[in-house]
Amino acid sequence: MAKVKDVVCGMWVDTETAPAKTEYKGKTYYFCAPGCKVAFEKDPEKYIKAEESHTHPRHRCC
């Protein structure tokens, strides 16, 4: 059981029970809700860059 951060909303999710996940550039991303996955897939670079710069965009998805 591993916890990872949803790059869209910043919520911590369990990789084994995450409601949604997707692969992008060889990396698996986990999401707290399908809505976060949809947002990520519309503009993945936006969320990856935010995660790398530690300024997390906050959305009320769940």
N, CA, C and O atoms as a Tripos MOL2 file, in Angstrom:
@<TRIPOS>MOLECULE
protein
  248   247    62     0     0
PROTEIN
NO_CHARGES

@<TRIPOS>ATOM
      1 N           0.8430   -1.1700    0.0000 N.3       1 MET1
      2 CA          0.0000    0.0000    0.0000 C.3       1 MET1
      3 C           0.8910    1.2370    0.0000 C.2       1 MET1
      4 O           1.6960    1.4220    0.9130 O.2       1 MET1
      5 N           0.7530    2.0790   -1.0110 N.am      2 ALA2
      6 CA          1.5550    3.3020   -1.1040 C.3       2 ALA2
      7 C           0.6270    4.4960   -1.2640 C.2       2 ALA2
      8 O          -0.3970    4.4270   -1.9440 O.2       2 ALA2
      9 N           1.0020    5.5640   -0.6370 N.am      3 LYS3
     10 CA          0.2420    6.8010   -0.7560 C.3       3 LYS3
     11 C           0.9820    7.7380   -1.7030 C.2       3 LYS3
     12 O           2.1930    7.9300   -1.5940 O.2       3 LYS3
     13 N           0.2320    8.3150   -2.6270 N.am      4 VAL4
     14 CA          0.7820    9.2970   -3.5520 C.3       4 VAL4
     15 C          -0.1640   10.4850   -3.6040 C.2       4 VAL4
     16 O          -1.3380   10.3810   -3.2480 O.2       4 VAL4
     17 N           0.3650   11.6090   -4.0510 N.am      5 LYS5
     18 CA         -0.4470   12.8190   -4.1050 C.3       5 LYS5
     19 C          -1.1290   12.9440   -5.4660 C.2       5 LYS5
     20 O          -0.4890   12.8010   -6.5080 O.2       5 LYS5
     21 N          -2.4220   13.2100   -5.4410 N.am      6 ASP6
     22 CA         -3.1770   13.5420   -6.6540 C.3       6 ASP6
     23 C          -2.6300   14.8810   -7.1360 C.2       6 ASP6
     24 O          -2.7390   15.8810   -6.4260 O.2       6 ASP6
     25 N          -2.0420   14.9160   -8.3370 N.am      7 VAL7
     26 CA         -1.3900   16.1420   -8.8090 C.3       7 VAL7
     27 C          -2.3850   17.2380   -9.1640 C.2       7 VAL7
     28 O          -1.9890   18.3900   -9.3450 O.2       7 VAL7
     29 N          -3.6620   16.9060   -9.2670 N.am      8 VAL8
     30 CA         -4.6690   17.9130   -9.6110 C.3       8 VAL8
     31 C          -5.1370   18.6620   -8.3670 C.2       8 VAL8
     32 O          -5.1340   19.8930   -8.3530 O.2       8 VAL8
     33 N          -5.5360   17.9430   -7.3300 N.am      9 CYS9
     34 CA         -6.1140   18.6040   -6.1490 C.3       9 CYS9
     35 C          -5.2070   18.5550   -4.9240 C.2       9 CYS9
     36 O          -5.4590   19.2650   -3.9510 O.2       9 CYS9
     37 N          -4.1660   17.7410   -4.9490 N.am     10 GLY10
     38 CA         -3.2390   17.6650   -3.8310 C.3      10 GLY10
     39 C          -3.6200   16.6660   -2.7490 C.2      10 GLY10
     40 O          -2.9110   16.5390   -1.7510 O.2      10 GLY10
     41 N          -4.7300   15.9560   -2.9300 N.am     11 MET11
     42 CA         -5.1800   14.9800   -1.9360 C.3      11 MET11
     43 C          -4.3110   13.7200   -2.0130 C.2      11 MET11
     44 O          -3.9010   13.3070   -3.0980 O.2      11 MET11
     45 N          -4.0350   13.1180   -0.8610 N.am     12 TRP12
     46 CA         -3.2650   11.8760   -0.8250 C.3      12 TRP12
     47 C          -4.1960   10.7080   -1.1390 C.2      12 TRP12
     48 O          -5.2990   10.6210   -0.5990 O.2      12 TRP12
     49 N          -3.7410    9.8050   -2.0220 N.am     13 VAL13
     50 CA         -4.5460    8.6450   -2.3930 C.3      13 VAL13
     51 C          -3.7010    7.3820   -2.3050 C.2      13 VAL13
     52 O          -2.4820    7.4110   -2.4760 O.2      13 VAL13
     53 N          -4.3720    6.2880   -2.0390 N.am     14 ASP14
     54 CA         -3.7250    4.9800   -1.9780 C.3      14 ASP14
     55 C          -3.6500    4.4230   -3.3970 C.2      14 ASP14
     56 O          -4.6530    4.4100   -4.1100 O.2      14 ASP14
     57 N          -2.4740    3.9650   -3.8110 N.am     15 THR15
     58 CA         -2.3110    3.4760   -5.1820 C.3      15 THR15
     59 C          -3.1550    2.2310   -5.4610 C.2      15 THR15
     60 O          -3.4890    1.9590   -6.6140 O.2      15 THR15
     61 N          -3.4970    1.4860   -4.4360 N.am     16 GLU16
     62 CA         -4.2750    0.2610   -4.6460 C.3      16 GLU16
     63 C          -5.7810    0.5120   -4.6870 C.2      16 GLU16
     64 O          -6.5270   -0.2920   -5.2460 O.2      16 GLU16
     65 N          -6.2280    1.6130   -4.1050 N.am     17 THR17
     66 CA         -7.6660    1.8700   -4.0530 C.3      17 THR17
     67 C          -8.0690    3.1730   -4.7300 C.2      17 THR17
     68 O          -9.2270    3.5800   -4.6380 O.2      17 THR17
     69 N          -7.1520    3.8200   -5.3950 N.am     18 ALA18
     70 CA         -7.4620    5.0970   -6.0540 C.3      18 ALA18
     71 C          -8.6030    4.9060   -7.0510 C.2      18 ALA18
     72 O          -8.5920    3.9480   -7.8240 O.2      18 ALA18
     73 N          -9.5920    5.8110   -7.0430 N.am     19 PRO19
     74 CA        -10.7340    5.6900   -7.9480 C.3      19 PRO19
     75 C         -10.3780    5.8470   -9.4290 C.2      19 PRO19
     76 O         -11.1280    5.4020  -10.2980 O.2      19 PRO19
     77 N          -9.2370    6.4780   -9.7150 N.am     20 ALA20
     78 CA         -8.8580    6.6770  -11.1130 C.3      20 ALA20
     79 C          -7.3450    6.7510  -11.2290 C.2      20 ALA20
     80 O          -6.6570    7.1720  -10.3000 O.2      20 ALA20
     81 N          -6.8420    6.3390  -12.3720 N.am     21 LYS21
     82 CA         -5.4110    6.4560  -12.6520 C.3      21 LYS21
     83 C          -5.2170    6.5380  -14.1480 C.2      21 LYS21
     84 O          -6.0910    6.1520  -14.9230 O.2      21 LYS21
     85 N          -4.0530    7.0490  -14.5520 N.am     22 THR22
     86 CA         -3.7320    7.1270  -15.9660 C.3      22 THR22
     87 C          -2.2230    7.0860  -16.1300 C.2      22 THR22
     88 O          -1.4780    7.3600  -15.1890 O.2      22 THR22
     89 N          -1.7870    6.7480  -17.3040 N.am     23 GLU23
     90 CA         -0.3650    6.7170  -17.6300 C.3      23 GLU23
     91 C          -0.0600    7.9130  -18.5140 C.2      23 GLU23
     92 O          -0.8140    8.2280  -19.4340 O.2      23 GLU23
     93 N           1.0570    8.5780  -18.2250 N.am     24 TYR24
     94 CA          1.4890    9.6950  -19.0600 C.3      24 TYR24
     95 C           3.0070    9.6990  -19.0830 C.2      24 TYR24
     96 O           3.6510    9.7710  -18.0370 O.2      24 TYR24
     97 N           3.5720    9.6230  -20.2740 N.am     25 LYS25
     98 CA          5.0240    9.6040  -20.4650 C.3      25 LYS25
     99 C           5.7030    8.5530  -19.5960 C.2      25 LYS25
    100 O           6.7510    8.8060  -19.0040 O.2      25 LYS25
    101 N           5.0940    7.3700  -19.5270 N.am     26 GLY26
    102 CA          5.6930    6.2520  -18.8090 C.3      26 GLY26
    103 C           5.5180    6.2590  -17.3040 C.2      26 GLY26
    104 O           6.0560    5.3900  -16.6170 O.2      26 GLY26
    105 N           4.7780    7.2210  -16.7810 N.am     27 LYS27
    106 CA          4.5540    7.3020  -15.3380 C.3      27 LYS27
    107 C           3.0650    7.1540  -15.0540 C.2      27 LYS27
    108 O           2.2270    7.6550  -15.8040 O.2      27 LYS27
    109 N           2.7470    6.4660  -13.9730 N.am     28 THR28
    110 CA          1.3610    6.2980  -13.5770 C.3      28 THR28
    111 C           0.9830    7.3850  -12.5780 C.2      28 THR28
    112 O           1.6940    7.6210  -11.6020 O.2      28 THR28
    113 N          -0.1440    8.0410  -12.8350 N.am     29 TYR29
    114 CA         -0.6780    9.0740  -11.9430 C.3      29 TYR29
    115 C          -1.9930    8.5680  -11.3640 C.2      29 TYR29
    116 O          -2.8090    7.9770  -12.0710 O.2      29 TYR29
    117 N          -2.1870    8.8040  -10.0800 N.am     30 TYR30
    118 CA         -3.3820    8.3340   -9.3620 C.3      30 TYR30
    119 C          -4.2060    9.5450   -8.9260 C.2      30 TYR30
    120 O          -3.6670   10.5970   -8.5830 O.2      30 TYR30
    121 N          -5.5440    9.3640   -8.9510 N.am     31 PHE31
    122 CA         -6.4400   10.4730   -8.6560 C.3      31 PHE31
    123 C          -7.4830   10.0750   -7.6270 C.2      31 PHE31
    124 O          -7.8660    8.9100   -7.5140 O.2      31 PHE31
    125 N          -7.9370   11.0860   -6.8730 N.am     32 CYS32
    126 CA         -8.9310   10.8430   -5.8310 C.3      32 CYS32
    127 C         -10.3320   10.6910   -6.3960 C.2      32 CYS32
    128 O         -11.2230   10.1750   -5.7220 O.2      32 CYS32
    129 N         -10.5300   11.1410   -7.6370 N.am     33 ALA33
    130 CA        -11.8510   11.0760   -8.2640 C.3      33 ALA33
    131 C         -11.6980   11.1060   -9.7810 C.2      33 ALA33
    132 O         -10.7070   11.6240  -10.2960 O.2      33 ALA33
    133 N         -12.6710   10.5560  -10.4920 N.am     34 PRO34
    134 CA        -12.6050   10.5800  -11.9590 C.3      34 PRO34
    135 C         -12.4850   11.9980  -12.5200 C.2      34 PRO34
    136 O         -11.8590   12.1970  -13.5610 O.2      34 PRO34
    137 N         -13.0780   12.9840  -11.8420 N.am     35 GLY35
    138 CA        -13.0020   14.3640  -12.3090 C.3      35 GLY35
    139 C         -11.5670   14.8860  -12.3470 C.2      35 GLY35
    140 O         -11.2090   15.6530  -13.2410 O.2      35 GLY35
    141 N         -10.7560   14.4790  -11.3930 N.am     36 CYS36
    142 CA         -9.3450   14.8910  -11.3910 C.3      36 CYS36
    143 C          -8.6080   14.2530  -12.5640 C.2      36 CYS36
    144 O          -7.7510   14.8890  -13.1780 O.2      36 CYS36
    145 N          -8.9290   13.0210  -12.8730 N.am     37 LYS37
    146 CA         -8.3080   12.3520  -14.0250 C.3      37 LYS37
    147 C          -8.6530   13.0810  -15.3140 C.2      37 LYS37
    148 O          -7.7850   13.2930  -16.1610 O.2      37 LYS37
    149 N          -9.9080   13.4630  -15.4650 N.am     38 VAL38
    150 CA        -10.3470   14.1840  -16.6610 C.3      38 VAL38
    151 C          -9.6020   15.5170  -16.7730 C.2      38 VAL38
    152 O          -9.1240   15.8780  -17.8480 O.2      38 VAL38
    153 N          -9.5070   16.2400  -15.6620 N.am     39 ALA39
    154 CA         -8.7970   17.5240  -15.6670 C.3      39 ALA39
    155 C          -7.3320   17.3260  -16.0480 C.2      39 ALA39
    156 O          -6.7840   18.1030  -16.8300 O.2      39 ALA39
    157 N          -6.6930   16.2870  -15.4970 N.am     40 PHE40
    158 CA         -5.2920   16.0020  -15.8000 C.3      40 PHE40
    159 C          -5.1150   15.6930  -17.2780 C.2      40 PHE40
    160 O          -4.1950   16.2060  -17.9150 O.2      40 PHE40
    161 N          -5.9840   14.8610  -17.8230 N.am     41 GLU41
    162 CA         -5.8420   14.4430  -19.2160 C.3      41 GLU41
    163 C          -6.0850   15.5840  -20.2060 C.2      41 GLU41
    164 O          -5.6260   15.5120  -21.3450 O.2      41 GLU41
    165 N          -6.7930   16.6280  -19.7960 N.am     42 LYS42
    166 CA         -7.0030   17.7840  -20.6670 C.3      42 LYS42
    167 C          -5.7200   18.5950  -20.8200 C.2      42 LYS42
    168 O          -5.4750   19.1700  -21.8800 O.2      42 LYS42
    169 N          -4.8900   18.6470  -19.7560 N.am     43 ASP43
    170 CA         -3.6630   19.4430  -19.7860 C.3      43 ASP43
    171 C          -2.6590   18.8940  -18.7720 C.2      43 ASP43
    172 O          -2.3960   19.5360  -17.7560 O.2      43 ASP43
    173 N          -2.0990   17.7160  -19.0380 N.am     44 PRO44
    174 CA         -1.2000   17.0800  -18.0580 C.3      44 PRO44
    175 C           0.0270   17.9150  -17.7170 C.2      44 PRO44
    176 O           0.4640   17.9160  -16.5670 O.2      44 PRO44
    177 N           0.5860   18.6170  -18.6780 N.am     45 GLU45
    178 CA          1.8020   19.3940  -18.4060 C.3      45 GLU45
    179 C           1.5470   20.4880  -17.3700 C.2      45 GLU45
    180 O           2.4380   20.8080  -16.5830 O.2      45 GLU45
    181 N           0.3580   21.0590  -17.3570 N.am     46 LYS46
    182 CA          0.0040   22.0910  -16.3780 C.3      46 LYS46
    183 C           0.1640   21.5600  -14.9570 C.2      46 LYS46
    184 O           0.7250   22.2360  -14.0940 O.2      46 LYS46
    185 N          -0.3260   20.3590  -14.7200 N.am     47 TYR47
    186 CA         -0.2930   19.7880  -13.3710 C.3      47 TYR47
    187 C           1.0780   19.2480  -13.0110 C.2      47 TYR47
    188 O           1.4960   19.3190  -11.8550 O.2      47 TYR47
    189 N           1.7800   18.7060  -14.0010 N.am     48 ILE48
    190 CA          3.1310   18.1940  -13.7410 C.3      48 ILE48
    191 C           4.0710   19.3540  -13.3980 C.2      48 ILE48
    192 O           4.8730   19.2620  -12.4680 O.2      48 ILE48
    193 N           3.9600   20.4350  -14.1530 N.am     49 LYS49
    194 CA          4.8130   21.5970  -13.8730 C.3      49 LYS49
    195 C           4.4940   22.1850  -12.5070 C.2      49 LYS49
    196 O           5.4050   22.5810  -11.7800 O.2      49 LYS49
    197 N           3.2290   22.2470  -12.1500 N.am     50 ALA50
    198 CA          2.8310   22.7700  -10.8410 C.3      50 ALA50
    199 C           3.3850   21.8910   -9.7290 C.2      50 ALA50
    200 O           3.8440   22.3970   -8.7040 O.2      50 ALA50
    201 N           3.3450   20.5760   -9.9270 N.am     51 GLU51
    202 CA          3.8490   19.6390   -8.9260 C.3      51 GLU51
    203 C           5.3550   19.8070   -8.7590 C.2      51 GLU51
    204 O           5.8710   19.7770   -7.6420 O.2      51 GLU51
    205 N           6.0570   19.9850   -9.8800 N.am     52 GLU52
    206 CA          7.5080   20.1340   -9.8260 C.3      52 GLU52
    207 C           7.9270   21.4390   -9.1600 C.2      52 GLU52
    208 O           8.9810   21.5050   -8.5280 O.2      52 GLU52
    209 N           7.1080   22.4720   -9.3000 N.am     53 SER53
    210 CA          7.4550   23.7610   -8.6960 C.3      53 SER53
    211 C           6.8550   23.9070   -7.3010 C.2      53 SER53
    212 O           7.0420   24.9330   -6.6470 O.2      53 SER53
    213 N           6.1400   22.8920   -6.8480 N.am     54 HIS54
    214 CA          5.5220   22.8490   -5.5240 C.3      54 HIS54
    215 C           4.4580   23.9090   -5.3090 C.2      54 HIS54
    216 O           4.1570   24.2730   -4.1720 O.2      54 HIS54
    217 N           3.8900   24.4060   -6.3990 N.am     55 THR55
    218 CA          2.7390   25.2990   -6.2810 C.3      55 THR55
    219 C           1.5650   24.5240   -6.8420 C.2      55 THR55
    220 O           1.3870   24.4380   -8.0570 O.2      55 THR55
    221 N           0.7870   23.9760   -5.9760 N.am     56 HIS56
    222 CA         -0.2860   23.0920   -6.3710 C.3      56 HIS56
    223 C          -1.5560   23.8400   -6.7160 C.2      56 HIS56
    224 O          -2.0810   24.5950   -5.8990 O.2      56 HIS56
    225 N          -2.0490   23.6310   -7.9250 N.am     57 PRO57
    226 CA         -3.3480   24.2190   -8.2310 C.3      57 PRO57
    227 C          -4.4180   23.5050   -7.4120 C.2      57 PRO57
    228 O          -4.4090   22.2780   -7.3210 O.2      57 PRO57
    229 N          -5.2930   24.2210   -6.8460 N.am     58 ARG58
    230 CA         -6.3380   23.6140   -6.0190 C.3      58 ARG58
    231 C          -7.6800   23.7110   -6.7220 C.2      58 ARG58
    232 O          -8.1040   24.7860   -7.1440 O.2      58 ARG58
    233 N          -8.3150   22.6070   -6.8350 N.am     59 HIS59
    234 CA         -9.6460   22.5480   -7.4220 C.3      59 HIS59
    235 C         -10.5500   21.8280   -6.4340 C.2      59 HIS59
    236 O         -10.1170   20.9140   -5.7320 O.2      59 HIS59
    237 N         -11.7470   22.2250   -6.3880 N.am     60 ARG60
    238 CA        -12.7090   21.5400   -5.5320 C.3      60 ARG60
    239 C         -13.3510   20.4280   -6.3490 C.2      60 ARG60
    240 O         -14.3790   20.6280   -6.9970 O.2      60 ARG60
    241 N         -12.7390   19.2730   -6.3080 N.am     61 CYS61
    242 CA        -13.2600   18.1610   -7.0980 C.3      61 CYS61
    243 C         -13.9810   17.1400   -6.2280 C.2      61 CYS61
    244 O         -14.8170   16.3890   -6.7300 O.2      61 CYS61
    245 N         -13.6770   17.0980   -4.9420 N.am     62 CYS62
    246 CA        -14.2560   16.0700   -4.0860 C.3      62 CYS62
    247 C         -14.3160   16.5200   -2.6550 C.2      62 CYS62
    248 O         -14.7790   15.7740   -1.7920 O.2      62 CYS62
@<TRIPOS>BOND
     1     1     2 1
     2     2     3 1
     3     3     4 2
     4     3     5 am
     5     5     6 1
     6     6     7 1
     7     7     8 2
     8     7     9 am
     9     9    10 1
    10    10    11 1
    11    11    12 2
    12    11    13 am
    13    13    14 1
    14    14    15 1
    15    15    16 2
    16    15    17 am
    17    17    18 1
    18    18    19 1
    19    19    20 2
    20    19    21 am
    21    21    22 1
    22    22    23 1
    23    23    24 2
    24    23    25 am
    25    25    26 1
    26    26    27 1
    27    27    28 2
    28    27    29 am
    29    29    30 1
    30    30    31 1
    31    31    32 2
    32    31    33 am
    33    33    34 1
    34    34    35 1
    35    35    36 2
    36    35    37 am
    37    37    38 1
    38    38    39 1
    39    39    40 2
    40    39    41 am
    41    41    42 1
    42    42    43 1
    43    43    44 2
    44    43    45 am
    45    45    46 1
    46    46    47 1
    47    47    48 2
    48    47    49 am
    49    49    50 1
    50    50    51 1
    51    51    52 2
    52    51    53 am
    53    53    54 1
    54    54    55 1
    55    55    56 2
    56    55    57 am
    57    57    58 1
    58    58    59 1
    59    59    60 2
    60    59    61 am
    61    61    62 1
    62    62    63 1
    63    63    64 2
    64    63    65 am
    65    65    66 1
    66    66    67 1
    67    67    68 2
    68    67    69 am
    69    69    70 1
    70    70    71 1
    71    71    72 2
    72    71    73 am
    73    73    74 1
    74    74    75 1
    75    75    76 2
    76    75    77 am
    77    77    78 1
    78    78    79 1
    79    79    80 2
    80    79    81 am
    81    81    82 1
    82    82    83 1
    83    83    84 2
    84    83    85 am
    85    85    86 1
    86    86    87 1
    87    87    88 2
    88    87    89 am
    89    89    90 1
    90    90    91 1
    91    91    92 2
    92    91    93 am
    93    93    94 1
    94    94    95 1
    95    95    96 2
    96    95    97 am
    97    97    98 1
    98    98    99 1
    99    99   100 2
   100    99   101 am
   101   101   102 1
   102   102   103 1
   103   103   104 2
   104   103   105 am
   105   105   106 1
   106   106   107 1
   107   107   108 2
   108   107   109 am
   109   109   110 1
   110   110   111 1
   111   111   112 2
   112   111   113 am
   113   113   114 1
   114   114   115 1
   115   115   116 2
   116   115   117 am
   117   117   118 1
   118   118   119 1
   119   119   120 2
   120   119   121 am
   121   121   122 1
   122   122   123 1
   123   123   124 2
   124   123   125 am
   125   125   126 1
   126   126   127 1
   127   127   128 2
   128   127   129 am
   129   129   130 1
   130   130   131 1
   131   131   132 2
   132   131   133 am
   133   133   134 1
   134   134   135 1
   135   135   136 2
   136   135   137 am
   137   137   138 1
   138   138   139 1
   139   139   140 2
   140   139   141 am
   141   141   142 1
   142   142   143 1
   143   143   144 2
   144   143   145 am
   145   145   146 1
   146   146   147 1
   147   147   148 2
   148   147   149 am
   149   149   150 1
   150   150   151 1
   151   151   152 2
   152   151   153 am
   153   153   154 1
   154   154   155 1
   155   155   156 2
   156   155   157 am
   157   157   158 1
   158   158   159 1
   159   159   160 2
   160   159   161 am
   161   161   162 1
   162   162   163 1
   163   163   164 2
   164   163   165 am
   165   165   166 1
   166   166   167 1
   167   167   168 2
   168   167   169 am
   169   169   170 1
   170   170   171 1
   171   171   172 2
   172   171   173 am
   173   173   174 1
   174   174   175 1
   175   175   176 2
   176   175   177 am
   177   177   178 1
   178   178   179 1
   179   179   180 2
   180   179   181 am
   181   181   182 1
   182   182   183 1
   183   183   184 2
   184   183   185 am
   185   185   186 1
   186   186   187 1
   187   187   188 2
   188   187   189 am
   189   189   190 1
   190   190   191 1
   191   191   192 2
   192   191   193 am
   193   193   194 1
   194   194   195 1
   195   195   196 2
   196   195   197 am
   197   197   198 1
   198   198   199 1
   199   199   200 2
   200   199   201 am
   201   201   202 1
   202   202   203 1
   203   203   204 2
   204   203   205 am
   205   205   206 1
   206   206   207 1
   207   207   208 2
   208   207   209 am
   209   209   210 1
   210   210   211 1
   211   211   212 2
   212   211   213 am
   213   213   214 1
   214   214   215 1
   215   215   216 2
   216   215   217 am
   217   217   218 1
   218   218   219 1
   219   219   220 2
   220   219   221 am
   221   221   222 1
   222   222   223 1
   223   223   224 2
   224   223   225 am
   225   225   226 1
   226   226   227 1
   227   227   228 2
   228   227   229 am
   229   229   230 1
   230   230   231 1
   231   231   232 2
   232   231   233 am
   233   233   234 1
   234   234   235 1
   235   235   236 2
   236   235   237 am
   237   237   238 1
   238   238   239 1
   239   239   240 2
   240   239   241 am
   241   241   242 1
   242   242   243 1
   243   243   244 2
   244   243   245 am
   245   245   246 1
   246   246   247 1
   247   247   248 2
@<TRIPOS>SUBSTRUCTURE
     1 MET1         2 RESIDUE 1 A MET
     2 ALA2         6 RESIDUE 1 A ALA
     3 LYS3        10 RESIDUE 1 A LYS
     4 VAL4        14 RESIDUE 1 A VAL
     5 LYS5        18 RESIDUE 1 A LYS
     6 ASP6        22 RESIDUE 1 A ASP
     7 VAL7        26 RESIDUE 1 A VAL
     8 VAL8        30 RESIDUE 1 A VAL
     9 CYS9        34 RESIDUE 1 A CYS
    10 GLY10       38 RESIDUE 1 A GLY
    11 MET11       42 RESIDUE 1 A MET
    12 TRP12       46 RESIDUE 1 A TRP
    13 VAL13       50 RESIDUE 1 A VAL
    14 ASP14       54 RESIDUE 1 A ASP
    15 THR15       58 RESIDUE 1 A THR
    16 GLU16       62 RESIDUE 1 A GLU
    17 THR17       66 RESIDUE 1 A THR
    18 ALA18       70 RESIDUE 1 A ALA
    19 PRO19       74 RESIDUE 1 A PRO
    20 ALA20       78 RESIDUE 1 A ALA
    21 LYS21       82 RESIDUE 1 A LYS
    22 THR22       86 RESIDUE 1 A THR
    23 GLU23       90 RESIDUE 1 A GLU
    24 TYR24       94 RESIDUE 1 A TYR
    25 LYS25       98 RESIDUE 1 A LYS
    26 GLY26      102 RESIDUE 1 A GLY
    27 LYS27      106 RESIDUE 1 A LYS
    28 THR28      110 RESIDUE 1 A THR
    29 TYR29      114 RESIDUE 1 A TYR
    30 TYR30      118 RESIDUE 1 A TYR
    31 PHE31      122 RESIDUE 1 A PHE
    32 CYS32      126 RESIDUE 1 A CYS
    33 ALA33      130 RESIDUE 1 A ALA
    34 PRO34      134 RESIDUE 1 A PRO
    35 GLY35      138 RESIDUE 1 A GLY
    36 CYS36      142 RESIDUE 1 A CYS
    37 LYS37      146 RESIDUE 1 A LYS
    38 VAL38      150 RESIDUE 1 A VAL
    39 ALA39      154 RESIDUE 1 A ALA
    40 PHE40      158 RESIDUE 1 A PHE
    41 GLU41      162 RESIDUE 1 A GLU
    42 LYS42      166 RESIDUE 1 A LYS
    43 ASP43      170 RESIDUE 1 A ASP
    44 PRO44      174 RESIDUE 1 A PRO
    45 GLU45      178 RESIDUE 1 A GLU
    46 LYS46      182 RESIDUE 1 A LYS
    47 TYR47      186 RESIDUE 1 A TYR
    48 ILE48      190 RESIDUE 1 A ILE
    49 LYS49      194 RESIDUE 1 A LYS
    50 ALA50      198 RESIDUE 1 A ALA
    51 GLU51      202 RESIDUE 1 A GLU
    52 GLU52      206 RESIDUE 1 A GLU
    53 SER53      210 RESIDUE 1 A SER
    54 HIS54      214 RESIDUE 1 A HIS
    55 THR55      218 RESIDUE 1 A THR
    56 HIS56      222 RESIDUE 1 A HIS
    57 PRO57      226 RESIDUE 1 A PRO
    58 ARG58      230 RESIDUE 1 A ARG
    59 HIS59      234 RESIDUE 1 A HIS
    60 ARG60      238 RESIDUE 1 A ARG
    61 CYS61      242 RESIDUE 1 A CYS
    62 CYS62      246 RESIDUE 1 A CYS
